[in-house]
């Protein structure tokens, strides 16, 4: 694949993900896998880009009033140390890519069939032990695979009716940021290399993140975008399985 296609896709992924309060790690992982980056570099690059895009998305949603501090603190209290632990674990390259392929396959089906949005202002009571367990589990998986965890957390919050769609986006954005930072710190202990064009890559996702989070905070419907992303994930997972 031509290298220019890689640079074109980066801001598009950041735009699409930030519009729903996500950092885009799943998209970056799929794109990096398609362009044959190494397993260690894939995790480090995806987590780093998450910091910028999720941070931008959080600011936009927080300024718009979409955030639940209490729920975030409960989830983050267990996810952060577990994300650091997951980031310190170095999987065999083949095992990592198979795990990544399975995750992308799961993400593709989750996004494709996710059509309903919770717009109710009411939320169900939350069990603190359940919240803490969910935070720990997603945090560990985030560090292990190099994701922020938002693509898993968001549907769970909505499924359990703990919050509305927009507030969920705000929670997920900051959740992704802190998990990515913890996982990247854990990954740092193992060592990794950024590509020579890392500054350009960061600049491109910042542009996409700024535009996407602004549009998302203005009630932009993400349903068709989710289905498009699902197709990309599905193709990426097939490439990993058969390569």
C-alpha positions, 0 to 999 in steps of 0.5 A: 500500500502506498505510504500516502494512503497511511497519512490520509487515513490517520486524520480520518480515523482521529476525526471519526473516533473523536466524534464519539469521544474515543481516542482511535486506538482500534483504528490506528492498530488496524491501520498500523497492522495493514502497513506491517508495523512491528507489534511493539511499535504498534502498541506504543504508537497507538497509545501515544496517539490516544493521548492526544485525540482522547485528551482533545475529545474530553476537553470538548465534551467536558466543556459541553457539560457531558461528564460524570466525575464519580463514575469516572473516578470509580472506573479509573481507580482500578483501570489505571494500575491494571493498564500499567500491568498490561503494558508491561507484559510482552506477548509473543509476536504471533500471539499478540497479532492473533489477539489483536485480530480477535479484538478487531473482529469483536470491535467490528461486530460491536460497531456494526450492530450498535444502532441504538443510543441511550438518550434517557436522562435516567440511570440505573443504580450502580454496584461499586464492586461491579464498576471496579471489576469492569474498570480493572478488566478493561484496564488490563486489556487496554495495556495488553493490546495497546488500546484505551478501552473506550470501545469496550467501556462505552457499550457497557455503560450504555448497556447497563444504563449507567449514563446517557450517550453524550456523558458516556462519551465524555467519561470514555474520553478521559478513561482512554487518556489515563489508561493510555498513559498508564499502559504507555508507561508500562510499555516504556519499561520494555522499550520501543521505537517511534517511526521517524515520521512520528511528529507528522503522525501526531500533527495529523491526528490532532487536526482530525481530533479537533474537528471530530470532537467539535462535530461530535459535541454538536450532536453529530450522528455516528451510526453510519460512521460506526458501520464504516469503521466496522468494515475497516476493522473486519478487513484488518482482522482478516489480513492479520489472520491470513498474513 
